[in-house]
Amino acid sequence: MNLSTRVRWFLRCYAPSNIALDAIRTRRGHKWGIPAALVLVPTYLFAASFTSALIARGSPGWLNIVVLVLIWNTLKFAVMAPVSVCLLLRAQLAERSLRRRYQFVTMGYASGRGGHSSVGGIP
């Protein structure tokens, strides 16, 4: 169990796909979910196809693990694209409700003018 925890931590910190997915999950990164998926899903699929072709031509069998990792990364980014859109919409709705909740209407008092207000152009 301790070994699996350490492997997960290592992959979380140093695997490029996990770093990219963590960046997409942030508030500033939600908008990059679709563009990242549009670029990375075909790239990972091409790499998996290319590696499978190498295996079929007689390359070592351990490359099957590489193919599985590439397909797993493809699935992660394919799922993250619609999830990032949902997260972005949820964050925007939350921000909009906060703006509406804390929107103040001034009632003719301008701060810093000694309590005098200029309502309708009348001094």
N, C-alpha and C positions, 0 to 999 in steps of 0.2 A: 504494500500500500504506500509506503514511504517512497519507493522507487517511482511508482506511477505519479505521485504528487510532484516529484522533482522533474520528471520528464514533461509533465504538463506545464509546469512553470517555465522550463527551458524553452519549449515550443512557443509558449505564450509570449515570451520576451524576445526571441530571436528568429522565429519563422516569419519570413516576409509577408505571407498571406495573412497570418494572424495579426501582425502589426497593422497592415492595411485595413483589416476588418475592425480593429479597435479604433482606428482613426475615423472610419466611416460611422461608427456608433456614437461619436461625440456630436454635440449640437452643431458645430461648424462643419462637420463632415457628412451630415445627412444628405446634403445636396450632391455629394460625389458618389452615391451608391449606384445610380443608373449608369453614369459614364464609366465608372470602374468596371461594372459588370459587362458593359458593351465592349470594353477592350479586353478584359481578362478572361472572360468565359471562352471566346473563340481561341484565344492564345493558349489557354490550358488544354482545350480540346485538341488543338493542332499538335501540341507537345505530346499529349497522350497517344494520339494517332501515330505520330512519328516514332515514338518509343516502341509502340506495339509493332510497327513495321520492322524496326530493328530486331526485336525479339523473334519475329517470324523468319528473319533471314539468318538466324543462328547466333544472335547475341546472348550473353548470359541470362539465365532465368531470373536472377535477382532483380532485373530491371522491371519485372512485374510489380514489385513493390513501388517503384517510381511511378508506374502507370496508375496504380491505385491511389497514390498520393495526389497525382495530377487530377484525377477524376474527382477525388474528394474536395480539392480546392475549387474545382469547377462548380460543384454543387453548392459549396459555401457561398460563392459569389453570386450564383444564380438565385439563391434564396435571399441573399442580403439585398438585392436590388429592390424588390417590392417592399421588403421590411423597412428599408431606409426611407422610402416614400411615405409609408405609414408613420414612421417616427417623426419625419419632417412635418407632416400635417398635424400630428398631435402636438408637437412643440409650438407650431405657429398658432394653433387654436388656444393653447395655454397662454402664450404671450399676448394674444388678442384679448383674452378675458382679463388678464392682469392690467392691460392698458385701459380697458373699459372700467375696471373696478377702481383704479386710482386716478381717473381723469377728474380734475377739479375744475369747477366753473368759478371764475372770479366774479365777485359781486360788487364791482365798482371800486374796490380798494386796490390801489397800486402801492406795493411795498416800497419803502425808501423815500416816500414823498411826504412824510409827516402826517399821514392819515387823510390827506386830501385826495379826492378822486376827481377824475375828469370824465364824467358820464355824458355822452352825447355832445361833446364839445363845449359843455358849460364848465367854466373854471370853478 
